Amino acid sequence: MDDPADPQTAAPPGPQGAEASALAAVPIEVTVSVGRARPLIRDLLRLDEGSVLTLDKQLDDPVELYVGDRLIGTGALEVFEEGGQTRLAVRLTEVADLKAPA
């Protein structure tokens, strides 16, 4: 059993009770970065419907997950079936250390 006096097993400081429940219900936006492109401005101006913008990643490379500017993890893109619809999803392969910086 965890010893609350032991700093290794004690619950981390933070919101407790109703405050924690209220925070848990707040939606946040997670951005998934699948790659980057650096086209020249002239090439960007020539883009039209159907144009292809090549990214710096391979199809099987990991993607990065961000909340704001903070990296929260990496994962792999997958196809997910839900309610008869096909959706793109991310399977987490690594979760970043989310502790606040000291």
N, C-alpha and C positions, 0 to 999 in steps of 0.2 A: 504494500500500500504506500502511496506517496506521503512523504512527510512534509507538511506545509512549512515547517521551519527550515527545511533544506532548500537553499536557493536554486539547486539544480532541478528540483521537482515541484517547487511552488508555482502556483498559477502566475502567469505574467501580469504585471500591473496593467490596468486599463479599466474601461468601463465595466461596471457590474450591474446585474439585475436588469431592471426596466430600461436603463440607459443603454446597455449592451443590446437588448432586444430591439430598441428603436434604431440603433445604428445598423444592426444586421438587416433591417428591412429597407435600407437606402440603396437604390440602384446606382451602379457606377458603370462607366463606359470603358470597355477593354478594347484596345486597338491591336490588331494583328498585322504585323509588318511582314509581307511576303517577299520583299525585295525593294531595290531602289534602281532608278535609272537616271542618267545624267546626259540627256540629249542636248545638242546645241540649240540655241534659240531658233535658228532657221529651220531645224528639223522639227522642233515643237510646233512652230507656226504652220508646218505642212501637214500636221496630223489631221486626219479626217475620219469619219465613221468607217470602221473596218481596218484602220491602221493598226499596226502591231508595235508596241513599245517594249523592247527587250529589257528584262530586269537582270540584275547582277547575281541571281541565284539559280541553282539547278532545281528541277522539279521536286527532287527528294530532299533538298536541304531543309534544315529546321527553320521554323518561323519564330518570330519574337513577339511576345505579348507585353503590352504596355498599359499602364494606367497613368495618364498624363505623360510625363517624360520619364517615368520610372519603369525600368524593365522588371516585370514580375515573373517571367518564366519563358521557356521555349517549348515548342511542340511540333507535331507533324500534322500536316493537312490530311483530312479524311473526308469521305463522302458519308453522309448520315441520312438515313431514311426516317422521316417523321410524319405521321399522318398522311401518308401517300405522297409526300413531297420529298424531293431530294435536296438536301442542304449541304453546304460546306461547313465542316467543323474542325476543331483543333484538338488533338489528343496531347495532353501535357506530358512532356518527357522530362522536364526539369522545372522545379519551382525555385525562384530566387530567394535569397535570404531577405525576408520582408521586415526585419527589425529596423526601427528608426536609426538613422546614422547618429553616432555619438557626438 
